[in-house]
């Protein structure tokens, strides 16, 4: 008896169509069987996992305290993975006391040591997974294993180790990263490296200084950006060496730190940096001038209103608006006692006085920025009241300023140039 295919040959060309249909039906049947089998397996897996998660959640306190013996679940990879995931998720949102409990559990159960061993001995995706889990624990004993992962041949593994060290957010992790990049150069993308260093150097930014001084090329650029993010008051004088540096990020870092040094030294430096050709250096300088809370910053802030960059103009306007509120009259007089310009300097930062100086700039973009800052600070109504109540303004001048405030348009030339002899109200 011949086969079915031998009989199909007698049909002629239709046999090929019949074969194709038969093969397609067979493949579709196998694919459908695989899909159904996979769905059944996943349903069983998720049901089993849900049951184990529910069990350990119900016995959470006993699990963390050690009342539930470790040997009942450590040898079961399924249960061990569930417990580790739950603990690491809880650690992300835990307070100090709860975090200490969870870290004790991870150490006593040996989960941290297991991940350290896997991070050193395994390769490929298994090592990546161990490095990620080790970083999430934030355990200091894992820093050495993570630093070894930085020297792996695979770029994905190096990134996993770098992100793990970033999660540690400790100076020890920062030292490992800095030593590695000085040894290997830029072997990872700049953004992950920058994020990791910002997290790790926030506590001790002075760690960056010797590396910034020695580094070259792209590494120095990244370190400069990091230093600009984490610069603190303690670095004020140390960053003076970067005021004239060729690297934009280092000048920006110096500008940021200047807000925390002595005003006499800071004003000259910040006035210079406020005219820098790079916009974000000018931005940092303007922000620092505003933080100094001193009337001497007013001229530089007014120049900032005419800047070509919109963000710089907005920050200058916000600093001008907040300057009066930031300085208390009594404290200012105590700090400036003996200086004849003390009260005069304070009077120059009144809302009406500053507004007239803004109008006098004849820059509509700066005017818009200042009016926006007034509205954001809910001070527009107060300025309107000051304009209306002022006895030193002529009627034409008063009407002109009110129109400028309401419409956001500069006044006509004649009224705009009217001389001003205004003295602001004293601070409350």
C-alpha positions in Angstrom: 0.0 0.0 0.0 1.6 3.3 -1.1 2.0 6.3 1.2 -0.4 9.2 1.1 2.3 11.4 -0.5 2.8 8.8 -3.4 -0.9 9.0 -4.1 -0.7 12.8 -4.1 1.9 12.7 -6.8 -0.7 11.2 -9.1 -2.7 14.4 -8.7 0.0 16.5 -10.3 0.8 20.2 -9.2 -2.0 20.1 -6.7 0.1 17.8 -4.6 2.5 20.6 -3.7 -0.3 22.7 -2.5 -1.7 19.8 -0.4 1.8 19.2 1.1 2.1 22.9 2.0 -1.3 22.9 3.7 -0.5 19.7 5.6 2.9 21.1 6.8 1.3 24.5 7.8 -1.4 22.7 9.8 1.2 20.6 11.5 3.3 23.6 12.4 0.2 25.6 13.6 -0.8 22.6 15.7 2.7 22.4 17.3 2.8 26.2 17.9 -0.7 26.1 19.5 0.3 23.2 21.7 3.5 25.1 22.8 1.5 28.2 23.6 -1.1 26.2 25.6 1.7 24.3 27.4 3.6 27.6 28.2 0.4 29.2 29.5 -0.3 26.2 31.7 3.3 26.3 33.0 3.2 30.0 33.7 -0.2 29.8 35.4 1.2 27.1 37.7 4.4 29.1 38.3 2.6 32.3 39.2 0.1 30.4 41.4 3.0 28.7 43.2 4.9 32.0 43.6 1.8 33.8 44.9 1.3 31.1 47.5 4.9 31.3 48.7 4.8 35.1 48.8 1.6 35.0 50.8 3.1 32.5 53.2 6.2 34.6 53.9 4.2 37.8 54.1 2.0 36.2 56.7 5.1 35.1 58.6 7.2 38.2 57.9 8.1 39.1 61.5 9.2 35.5 62.2 11.2 35.4 59.0 13.1 38.6 59.6 13.7 37.9 63.3 15.1 34.4 62.5 12.3 32.5 64.3 11.6 30.8 61.0 14.8 28.7 60.6 17.0 29.7 57.7 17.6 26.1 56.7 13.9 25.8 55.8 14.3 28.0 52.8 18.0 28.7 52.0 18.4 25.4 50.1 15.4 26.1 47.9 16.4 28.5 45.1 12.7 29.3 44.4 12.0 30.4 48.0 15.3 32.0 48.4 14.8 34.2 45.3 11.3 35.3 46.5 12.6 36.2 50.0 15.6 38.1 48.6 13.3 40.1 46.3 10.8 41.0 49.0 13.6 42.1 51.4 15.4 44.2 48.8 12.1 45.9 47.8 11.3 46.6 51.5 14.9 48.0 52.0 14.3 50.6 49.3 11.5 52.3 51.3 12.6 51.4 54.9 13.4 53.9 57.6 16.6 53.7 59.6 15.4 51.3 62.2 13.7 49.0 59.7 16.7 49.1 57.3 19.0 48.0 60.2 16.7 45.0 60.8 16.7 44.0 57.2 20.4 44.4 56.8 20.9 42.2 59.9 18.7 39.6 58.3 20.6 39.7 55.0 23.9 39.2 56.9 22.7 36.5 59.3 21.0 34.5 56.6 24.2 34.6 54.4 22.4 36.2 51.4 24.9 39.0 51.1 27.9 36.6 51.2 26.2 34.5 48.6 25.8 37.4 46.3 29.4 38.5 46.9 30.6 35.0 46.0 28.4 35.0 42.8 29.6 38.5 41.8 33.2 37.2 41.9 32.9 33.7 40.5 30.1 33.7 38.0 30.2 35.1 34.5 27.8 36.6 32.0 24.3 37.5 32.9 24.5 35.6 36.2 27.3 37.9 37.4 25.3 40.9 36.2 22.3 39.8 38.2 24.5 39.2 41.3 26.1 42.7 41.0 22.7 44.4 40.7 21.4 42.5 43.8 24.6 43.3 45.7 24.3 47.0 44.9 20.7 47.1 46.1 21.7 45.8 49.5 24.0 48.9 50.0 26.2 46.7 52.2 29.7 48.1 52.6 31.3 44.7 52.4 30.1 44.4 48.8 32.1 47.4 47.6 35.2 45.3 46.9 33.3 42.7 44.8 31.5 45.5 42.9 34.9 47.2 42.2 36.2 44.0 40.7 33.1 43.9 38.4 34.3 47.3 37.0 37.2 45.5 35.4 35.1 42.9 33.6 35.6 42.5 29.9 31.8 42.8 29.2 30.5 46.4 29.1 27.1 45.4 30.4 28.8 43.9 33.5 30.9 47.0 34.0 27.7 49.1 33.9 26.0 46.8 36.4 28.9 47.1 38.8 29.0 50.9 38.3 25.3 51.3 39.1 25.7 49.0 42.1 28.5 51.2 43.5 26.3 54.3 42.8 23.6 52.8 44.9 26.0 52.5 47.8 26.2 56.3 47.9 29.3 56.2 50.1 32.8 57.8 49.9 34.4 54.3 49.8 32.5 53.5 46.6 33.5 56.9 45.2 37.2 56.1 45.8 36.9 52.8 43.9 35.2 54.4 40.9 37.7 57.3 40.8 40.7 54.9 41.0 39.2 52.8 38.2 38.5 55.6 35.8 42.0 57.0 36.3 43.3 53.5 35.5 41.0 52.5 32.6 39.7 55.8 31.3 36.2 56.3 29.9 35.3 52.6 29.3 31.6 53.3 30.1 29.1 55.9 28.9 29.5 59.3 30.6 26.0 59.7 32.0 25.9 56.5 34.2 29.4 57.4 35.5 28.4 60.9 36.3 25.2 59.8 38.1 27.2 57.2 40.2 29.8 59.7 41.2 27.2 62.4 42.1 25.6 59.9 44.5 28.8 58.7 46.0 30.6 62.1 46.3 27.7 64.1 47.8 29.0 63.4 51.3 32.6 64.2 50.7 33.0 66.3 47.5 36.7 67.0 48.4 37.5 63.5 47.1 37.2 64.8 43.6 39.8 67.6 43.8 43.0 65.6 43.3 41.5 63.6 40.5 40.2 66.7 38.7 43.6 68.2 38.9 45.3 65.1 37.4 42.7 64.0 34.9 42.7 64.8 31.2 40.2 64.8 28.3 36.7 63.3 28.7 37.4 62.0 32.2 38.2 65.6 33.4 35.0 66.8 31.7 32.9 64.2 33.6 34.6 65.0 36.9 34.1 68.7 36.3 30.3 68.1 35.9 30.2 66.0 39.0 32.1 68.7 41.0 29.7 71.3 39.8 26.8 69.2 41.2 28.2 68.4 44.6 30.3 71.5 45.4 29.7 72.5 49.0 30.7 75.4 51.3 33.8 73.6 52.4 35.2 73.8 48.9 34.8 77.5 48.5 38.5 78.5 48.6 39.7 75.3 47.0 37.6 76.0 43.9 39.1 79.4 43.4 41.8 77.7 41.3 39.1 76.8 38.7 37.7 80.3 38.2 39.8 80.8 35.0 39.8 77.2 34.0 39.3 76.2 30.4 36.7 73.7 31.3 33.2 75.2 31.5 32.0 72.7 34.2 34.8 73.7 36.6 34.0 77.4 36.3 30.4 76.5 37.0 31.4 74.5 40.0 33.4 77.5 41.3 30.4 79.7 40.8 28.2 77.4 42.7 30.6 77.2 45.7 31.1 81.0 45.9 27.7 81.5 47.5 29.1 80.0 50.7 32.3 81.9 51.1 32.9 85.4 52.5 30.9 88.0 50.5 34.0 90.3 50.1 35.8 87.6 48.2 32.7 86.2 46.4 31.4 89.3 44.8 34.4 90.0 42.6 34.6 86.4 41.5 30.9 86.1 40.8 30.7 89.4 38.9 33.4 88.0 36.7 31.7 84.6 36.2 28.3 86.4 35.6 29.8 87.6 32.3 31.1 84.2 31.2 30.5 83.2 27.6 28.9 79.9 28.7 25.3 80.3 29.8 25.2 77.7 32.6 28.3 79.3 34.2 26.5 82.6 34.1 23.4 80.9 35.6 25.4 79.4 38.5 26.9 82.8 39.2 23.5 84.6 39.1 22.0 82.0 41.5 25.0 82.3 43.9 24.7 86.1 43.8 21.1 85.8 44.8 22.0 83.4 47.7 24.4 86.0 49.1 21.4 88.1 50.1 23.2 91.4 49.9 22.3 94.6 48.1 25.7 94.7 46.4 24.4 91.9 44.2 21.6 94.1 42.6 23.7 95.6 39.7 24.9 92.1 38.6 21.3 90.7 38.9 20.0 93.6 36.8 22.6 92.7 34.2 21.3 89.2 34.4 17.9 90.4 33.3 19.3 91.4 29.9 21.1 88.0 29.4 20.6 86.2 26.1 19.5 83.0 27.9 15.9 82.8 29.1 16.8 80.7 32.2 19.4 83.1 33.3 16.9 86.0 33.0 14.3 84.1 35.1 16.8 83.2 37.8 18.0 86.8 38.0 14.4 88.0 38.3 13.7 85.5 41.0 16.8 86.6 42.9 15.8 90.2 42.7 12.3 89.5 44.0 13.5 87.4 46.8 16.4 89.6 47.8 14.3 92.0 49.9 12.6 89.2 51.8 15.9 87.4 52.4 17.5 90.3 54.3 16.1 91.3 57.7 16.6 95.0 58.5 17.9 94.5 62.0 20.3 91.7 60.9 21.5 93.7 58.0 22.2 96.7 60.1 24.1 94.6 62.6 26.2 93.0 60.0 26.9 96.3 58.2 27.3 98.4 61.3 29.8 101.3 60.8 29.3 101.4 57.1 27.6 104.6 55.8 26.0 102.8 52.9 24.1 100.3 55.0 20.7 101.9 54.9 21.2 103.2 51.4 22.0 99.7 50.1 18.9 98.3 51.8 16.7 101.0 50.3 17.9 100.0 46.8 16.3 96.6 47.0 12.7 97.8 47.6 10.1 96.4 45.1 9.3 99.7 43.6 12.9 100.8 43.4 14.0 97.6 41.7 11.0 97.7 39.3 12.0 101.2 38.2 15.5 100.0 37.5 14.1 97.1 35.6 12.0 99.4 33.5 15.0 101.6 33.0 16.9 98.7 31.4 14.5 99.1 28.4 14.7 95.3 27.8 11.2 93.8 27.3 12.5 90.2 27.9 14.0 91.2 31.2 10.7 93.0 32.1 8.7 89.9 31.3 11.0 87.8 33.5 10.7 90.2 36.4 6.9 90.4 36.2 6.7 86.6 36.0 8.9 86.3 39.1 6.6 88.8 40.9 3.5 86.8 40.0 5.1 83.5 41.1 6.0 85.1 44.5 2.5 86.7 44.9 4.0 90.1 45.1 2.4 91.8 42.1 -0.4 93.2 44.2 2.0 94.6 46.7 4.0 96.4 44.0 0.8 97.9 42.6 0.0 99.2 46.1 3.5 100.7 46.5 3.2 102.5 43.1 -0.2 103.8 44.0 0.8 105.0 47.6 4.1 106.5 46.6 4.2 110.3 47.1 7.6 110.8 45.3 6.3 109.8 41.9 4.8 112.3 39.6 1.2 111.4 38.3 2.6 110.7 34.8 5.3 108.5 36.2 2.8 106.6 38.4 0.4 106.0 35.6 3.3 104.9 33.3 4.6 102.3 35.8 1.1 101.0 36.5 0.6 100.5 32.8 3.9 98.8 32.4 3.0 96.4 35.2 -0.4 95.6 33.8 0.5 95.3 30.1 4.1 94.1 30.3 5.1 96.8 27.7 7.8 99.3 28.0 6.7 103.0 28.5 7.3 105.8 26.0 10.8 107.3 26.0 9.9 110.6 27.7 8.2 109.1 30.8 10.7 106.2 31.0 13.7 108.6 31.4 12.1 110.7 34.2 14.6 110.9 37.1 13.9 108.9 40.2 14.5 110.0 43.8 12.6 107.1 45.4 13.4 105.7 48.8 11.9 102.3 49.6 9.9 101.5 52.7 12.0 99.9 55.5 11.8 96.2 55.8 9.2 94.9 58.4 
